[in-house]
Amino acid sequence: IRAAARHVLAHAKPGDAVWNAEEMLFSRPINHYLGKSGLTLLDQADVPDPSRFPRLWVLYGVRTDAPPVPAGYGSFRMSPFNGVVLFQFAAPEPGATPDVTQHSTRPASSATVPAPR
């Protein structure tokens, strides 16, 4: 988690949020490494709002599939680390046509979805 947190700190922008979507065990390390960063830390019960947080960083345990894209976010970038996978979701730019259908039966992959700029 430390390496993923360093990556977030190196690449996050003002207005970004970090969301602990699934793993309760990640709460303490996320708060330890990112709590004083100035980024908004969202708990599992929080619903990310793309109008408030245009970029959302999410730590997941190691997985073989892409997680569902949070409502209102259109693209993502995935970065694997030892024991965790970091996803960076981005809200669509105003006036842009979404590249991913939110209700698709196929999961989105980083090969088919443009990465955030």
HELIX and SHEET records of a PDB file:
HELIX    1   1 ARG A    2  HIS A   11  1                                  10    
HELIX    2   2 MET A   24  PHE A   26  5                                   3    
HELIX    3   3 SER A   27  LEU A   34  1                                   8    
SHEET    1   A 5 THR A  40  LEU A  42  0                                        
SHEET    2   A 5 ALA A  17  TRP A  19  1                                        
SHEET    3   A 5 ARG A  55  GLY A  61  1                                        
SHEET    4   A 5 VAL A  84  ALA A  90 -1                                        
SHEET    5   A 5 SER A  75  PHE A  81 -1                                        
END                                                                             
